[in-house]
Amino acid sequence: MLLAGQRLRESSETIAQIAETVGYESEPTFSRAFAREMGVAPGAWRTRNDIRPPPQASGNR
């Protein structure tokens, strides 16, 4: 789950992609296991721990 937490923080991969990367065939099964072990759902983990750079603003200023 540490790898999953790291990928949630640092990548733009979907939760389903991360679930598959760490060996789960089902996103819901991964999400339940992640929440049980980490104490929070994957989406909430990403929101609280996001270190990805903010998206670039588009348009001219």
N, CA, C and O atoms as CSV, one atom per row, in Angstrom:
chain,resi,resn,atom,element,x,y,z
A,1,MET,N,N,0.815,-1.195,0.000
A,1,MET,CA,C,0.000,0.000,0.000
A,1,MET,C,C,0.859,1.259,0.000
A,1,MET,O,O,0.403,2.318,-0.430
A,2,LEU,N,N,2.084,1.154,0.473
A,2,LEU,CA,C,2.951,2.329,0.454
A,2,LEU,C,C,3.220,2.782,-0.976
A,2,LEU,O,O,3.228,3.981,-1.257
A,3,LEU,N,N,3.440,1.824,-1.884
A,3,LEU,CA,C,3.633,2.171,-3.293
A,3,LEU,C,C,2.383,2.830,-3.854
A,3,LEU,O,O,2.475,3.818,-4.581
A,4,ALA,N,N,1.227,2.297,-3.526
A,4,ALA,CA,C,-0.029,2.887,-3.997
A,4,ALA,C,C,-0.174,4.309,-3.471
A,4,ALA,O,O,-0.558,5.207,-4.220
A,5,GLY,N,N,0.123,4.525,-2.207
A,5,GLY,CA,C,0.050,5.863,-1.633
A,5,GLY,C,C,0.999,6.827,-2.323
A,5,GLY,O,O,0.651,7.979,-2.580
A,6,GLN,N,N,2.192,6.353,-2.618
A,6,GLN,CA,C,3.167,7.186,-3.318
A,6,GLN,C,C,2.662,7.548,-4.711
A,6,GLN,O,O,2.762,8.701,-5.130
A,7,ARG,N,N,2.123,6.569,-5.422
A,7,ARG,CA,C,1.623,6.834,-6.780
A,7,ARG,C,C,0.428,7.777,-6.749
A,7,ARG,O,O,0.277,8.613,-7.640
A,8,LEU,N,N,-0.416,7.654,-5.743
A,8,LEU,CA,C,-1.545,8.580,-5.617
A,8,LEU,C,C,-1.045,10.008,-5.408
A,8,LEU,O,O,-1.618,10.950,-5.955
A,9,ARG,N,N,0.006,10.173,-4.632
A,9,ARG,CA,C,0.575,11.499,-4.364
A,9,ARG,C,C,1.267,12.091,-5.578
A,9,ARG,O,O,1.125,13.280,-5.865
A,10,GLU,N,N,2.022,11.255,-6.296
A,10,GLU,CA,C,2.981,11.770,-7.267
A,10,GLU,C,C,2.589,11.616,-8.726
A,10,GLU,O,O,3.250,12.190,-9.591
A,11,SER,N,N,1.547,10.869,-9.031
A,11,SER,CA,C,1.208,10.637,-10.436
A,11,SER,C,C,-0.208,11.099,-10.741
A,11,SER,O,O,-1.003,11.396,-9.849
A,12,SER,N,N,-0.488,11.148,-12.024
A,12,SER,CA,C,-1.838,11.489,-12.482
A,12,SER,C,C,-2.616,10.243,-12.888
A,12,SER,O,O,-3.691,10.346,-13.478
A,13,GLU,N,N,-2.077,9.067,-12.573
A,13,GLU,CA,C,-2.766,7.821,-12.896
A,13,GLU,C,C,-4.114,7.767,-12.181
A,13,GLU,O,O,-4.278,8.320,-11.094
A,14,THR,N,N,-5.062,7.101,-12.804
A,14,THR,CA,C,-6.349,6.906,-12.144
A,14,THR,C,C,-6.183,5.892,-11.012
A,14,THR,O,O,-5.202,5.150,-10.960
A,15,ILE,N,N,-7.139,5.880,-10.133
A,15,ILE,CA,C,-7.124,4.902,-9.041
A,15,ILE,C,C,-7.172,3.491,-9.614
A,15,ILE,O,O,-6.517,2.589,-9.091
A,16,ALA,N,N,-7.937,3.291,-10.678
A,16,ALA,CA,C,-8.004,1.970,-11.318
A,16,ALA,C,C,-6.637,1.554,-11.851
A,16,ALA,O,O,-6.250,0.394,-11.709
A,17,GLN,N,N,-5.902,2.475,-12.460
A,17,GLN,CA,C,-4.566,2.160,-12.974
A,17,GLN,C,C,-3.619,1.810,-11.834
A,17,GLN,O,O,-2.834,0.868,-11.939
A,18,ILE,N,N,-3.692,2.555,-10.765
A,18,ILE,CA,C,-2.832,2.278,-9.610
A,18,ILE,C,C,-3.197,0.932,-8.995
A,18,ILE,O,O,-2.316,0.160,-8.617
A,19,ALA,N,N,-4.486,0.653,-8.896
A,19,ALA,CA,C,-4.931,-0.638,-8.363
A,19,ALA,C,C,-4.325,-1.779,-9.165
A,19,ALA,O,O,-3.818,-2.745,-8.594
A,20,GLU,N,N,-4.376,-1.671,-10.480
A,20,GLU,CA,C,-3.822,-2.716,-11.344
A,20,GLU,C,C,-2.308,-2.817,-11.167
A,20,GLU,O,O,-1.760,-3.918,-11.114
A,21,THR,N,N,-1.637,-1.681,-11.076
A,21,THR,CA,C,-0.184,-1.655,-10.916
A,21,THR,C,C,0.254,-2.394,-9.656
A,21,THR,O,O,1.275,-3.081,-9.659
A,22,VAL,N,N,-0.514,-2.255,-8.586
A,22,VAL,CA,C,-0.124,-2.891,-7.324
A,22,VAL,C,C,-0.752,-4.270,-7.132
A,22,VAL,O,O,-0.658,-4.857,-6.054
A,23,GLY,N,N,-1.401,-4.788,-8.193
A,23,GLY,CA,C,-1.817,-6.181,-8.170
A,23,GLY,C,C,-3.277,-6.480,-7.924
A,23,GLY,O,O,-3.637,-7.637,-7.707
A,24,TYR,N,N,-4.129,-5.469,-7.951
A,24,TYR,CA,C,-5.563,-5.702,-7.759
A,24,TYR,C,C,-6.260,-5.759,-9.107
A,24,TYR,O,O,-5.962,-4.961,-9.996
A,25,GLU,N,N,-7.179,-6.687,-9.264
A,25,GLU,CA,C,-7.960,-6.799,-10.495
A,25,GLU,C,C,-9.181,-5.896,-10.463
A,25,GLU,O,O,-9.772,-5.617,-11.506
A,26,SER,N,N,-9.564,-5.437,-9.282
A,26,SER,CA,C,-10.787,-4.663,-9.106
A,26,SER,C,C,-10.485,-3.376,-8.345
A,26,SER,O,O,-9.876,-3.408,-7.275
A,27,GLU,N,N,-10.916,-2.241,-8.903
A,27,GLU,CA,C,-10.743,-0.965,-8.205
A,27,GLU,C,C,-11.484,-0.936,-6.870
A,27,GLU,O,O,-10.917,-0.473,-5.879
A,28,PRO,N,N,-12.745,-1.419,-6.803
A,28,PRO,CA,C,-13.434,-1.407,-5.502
A,28,PRO,C,C,-12.711,-2.238,-4.433
A,28,PRO,O,O,-12.650,-1.834,-3.272
A,29,THR,N,N,-12.170,-3.386,-4.819
A,29,THR,CA,C,-11.436,-4.216,-3.858
A,29,THR,C,C,-10.187,-3.488,-3.379
A,29,THR,O,O,-9.885,-3.482,-2.186
A,30,PHE,N,N,-9.467,-2.875,-4.307
A,30,PHE,CA,C,-8.292,-2.081,-3.943
A,30,PHE,C,C,-8.681,-0.946,-3.003
A,30,PHE,O,O,-8.019,-0.723,-1.990
A,31,SER,N,N,-9.750,-0.231,-3.335
A,31,SER,CA,C,-10.172,0.918,-2.528
A,31,SER,C,C,-10.513,0.507,-1.104
A,31,SER,O,O,-10.160,1.207,-0.155
A,32,ARG,N,N,-11.199,-0.625,-0.947
A,32,ARG,CA,C,-11.532,-1.112,0.398
A,32,ARG,C,C,-10.268,-1.487,1.166
A,32,ARG,O,O,-10.121,-1.143,2.339
A,33,ALA,N,N,-9.355,-2.195,0.494
A,33,ALA,CA,C,-8.116,-2.606,1.152
A,33,ALA,C,C,-7.263,-1.389,1.516
A,33,ALA,O,O,-6.676,-1.339,2.596
A,34,PHE,N,N,-7.198,-0.419,0.618
A,34,PHE,CA,C,-6.431,0.797,0.883
A,34,PHE,C,C,-7.003,1.528,2.090
A,34,PHE,O,O,-6.261,1.922,2.990
A,35,ALA,N,N,-8.315,1.708,2.111
A,35,ALA,CA,C,-8.970,2.413,3.222
A,35,ALA,C,C,-8.769,1.669,4.538
A,35,ALA,O,O,-8.549,2.290,5.578
A,36,ARG,N,N,-8.843,0.345,4.495
A,36,ARG,CA,C,-8.660,-0.451,5.713
A,36,ARG,C,C,-7.237,-0.268,6.251
A,36,ARG,O,O,-7.044,-0.116,7.457
A,37,GLU,N,N,-6.247,-0.281,5.360
A,37,GLU,CA,C,-4.852,-0.206,5.799
A,37,GLU,C,C,-4.388,1.225,6.084
A,37,GLU,O,O,-3.630,1.454,7.027
A,38,MET,N,N,-4.831,2.172,5.285
A,38,MET,CA,C,-4.330,3.546,5.394
A,38,MET,C,C,-5.261,4.465,6.182
A,38,MET,O,O,-4.875,5.576,6.546
A,39,GLY,N,N,-6.486,4.005,6.446
A,39,GLY,CA,C,-7.416,4.789,7.249
A,39,GLY,C,C,-8.221,5.822,6.485
A,39,GLY,O,O,-8.982,6.583,7.082
A,40,VAL,N,N,-8.060,5.855,5.169
A,40,VAL,CA,C,-8.781,6.818,4.339
A,40,VAL,C,C,-8.857,6.253,2.918
A,40,VAL,O,O,-7.973,5.511,2.491
A,41,ALA,N,N,-9.907,6.605,2.200
A,41,ALA,CA,C,-10.082,6.131,0.825
A,41,ALA,C,C,-8.991,6.698,-0.086
A,41,ALA,O,O,-8.434,7.755,0.211
A,42,PRO,N,N,-8.679,6.016,-1.188
A,42,PRO,CA,C,-7.620,6.488,-2.079
A,42,PRO,C,C,-7.820,7.915,-2.594
A,42,PRO,O,O,-6.862,8.685,-2.657
A,43,GLY,N,N,-9.035,8.272,-2.957
A,43,GLY,CA,C,-9.288,9.626,-3.452
A,43,GLY,C,C,-9.025,10.679,-2.394
A,43,GLY,O,O,-8.468,11.737,-2.689
A,44,ALA,N,N,-9.422,10.396,-1.166
A,44,ALA,CA,C,-9.168,11.325,-0.064
A,44,ALA,C,C,-7.670,11.411,0.225
A,44,ALA,O,O,-7.151,12.490,0.510
A,45,TRP,N,N,-6.980,10.278,0.150
A,45,TRP,CA,C,-5.526,10.258,0.348
A,45,TRP,C,C,-4.854,11.171,-0.673
A,45,TRP,O,O,-3.980,11.969,-0.333
A,46,ARG,N,N,-5.278,11.040,-1.933
A,46,ARG,CA,C,-4.690,11.860,-2.997
A,46,ARG,C,C,-4.934,13.343,-2.720
A,46,ARG,O,O,-4.021,14.157,-2.860
A,47,THR,N,N,-6.146,13.693,-2.332
A,47,THR,CA,C,-6.481,15.094,-2.071
A,47,THR,C,C,-5.647,15.655,-0.925
A,47,THR,O,O,-5.161,16.783,-1.009
A,48,ARG,N,N,-5.478,14.890,0.129
A,48,ARG,CA,C,-4.751,15.361,1.317
A,48,ARG,C,C,-3.241,15.389,1.128
A,48,ARG,O,O,-2.548,16.179,1.769
A,49,ASN,N,N,-2.728,14.530,0.252
A,49,ASN,CA,C,-1.277,14.350,0.140
A,49,ASN,C,C,-0.714,14.711,-1.226
A,49,ASN,O,O,0.431,14.371,-1.523
A,50,ASP,N,N,-1.478,15.380,-2.050
A,50,ASP,CA,C,-1.070,15.663,-3.429
A,50,ASP,C,C,0.153,16.574,-3.469
A,50,ASP,O,O,0.122,17.691,-2.952
A,51,ILE,N,N,1.243,16.085,-4.095
A,51,ILE,CA,C,2.430,16.911,-4.272
A,51,ILE,C,C,2.725,17.137,-5.749
A,51,ILE,O,O,3.785,17.655,-6.101
A,52,ARG,N,N,1.800,16.752,-6.604
A,52,ARG,CA,C,1.986,16.993,-8.035
A,52,ARG,C,C,1.959,18.501,-8.283
A,52,ARG,O,O,1.257,19.233,-7.586
A,53,PRO,N,N,2.727,18.965,-9.279
A,53,PRO,CA,C,2.674,20.398,-9.583
A,53,PRO,C,C,1.289,20.782,-10.088
A,53,PRO,O,O,0.629,19.982,-10.752
A,54,PRO,N,N,0.843,21.998,-9.779
A,54,PRO,CA,C,-0.482,22.406,-10.257
A,54,PRO,C,C,-0.503,22.482,-11.775
A,54,PRO,O,O,0.528,22.744,-12.395
A,55,PRO,N,N,-1.665,22.257,-12.380
A,55,PRO,CA,C,-1.742,22.333,-13.843
A,55,PRO,C,C,-1.427,23.746,-14.313
A,55,PRO,O,O,-1.716,24.726,-13.627
A,56,GLN,N,N,-0.831,23.830,-15.491
A,56,GLN,CA,C,-0.515,25.126,-16.091
A,56,GLN,C,C,-1.799,25.830,-16.488
A,56,GLN,O,O,-2.707,25.205,-17.034
A,57,ALA,N,N,-1.882,27.114,-16.220
A,57,ALA,CA,C,-3.039,27.900,-16.650
A,57,ALA,C,C,-2.937,28.117,-18.150
A,57,ALA,O,O,-1.850,28.361,-18.674
A,58,SER,N,N,-4.054,28.028,-18.835
A,58,SER,CA,C,-4.045,28.247,-20.275
A,58,SER,C,C,-4.504,29.660,-20.584
A,58,SER,O,O,-5.159,30.306,-19.766
A,59,GLY,N,N,-4.159,30.127,-21.755
A,59,GLY,CA,C,-4.570,31.462,-22.172
A,59,GLY,C,C,-3.472,32.478,-21.963
A,59,GLY,O,O,-2.511,32.240,-21.233
A,60,ASN,N,N,-3.627,33.602,-22.610
A,60,ASN,CA,C,-2.641,34.684,-22.507
A,60,ASN,C,C,-3.055,35.672,-21.433
A,60,ASN,O,O,-4.241,35.935,-21.237
A,61,ARG,N,N,-2.083,36.205,-20.753
A,61,ARG,CA,C,-2.372,37.195,-19.712
A,61,ARG,C,C,-1.557,38.422,-19.940
A,61,ARG,O,O,-1.652,39.379,-19.171
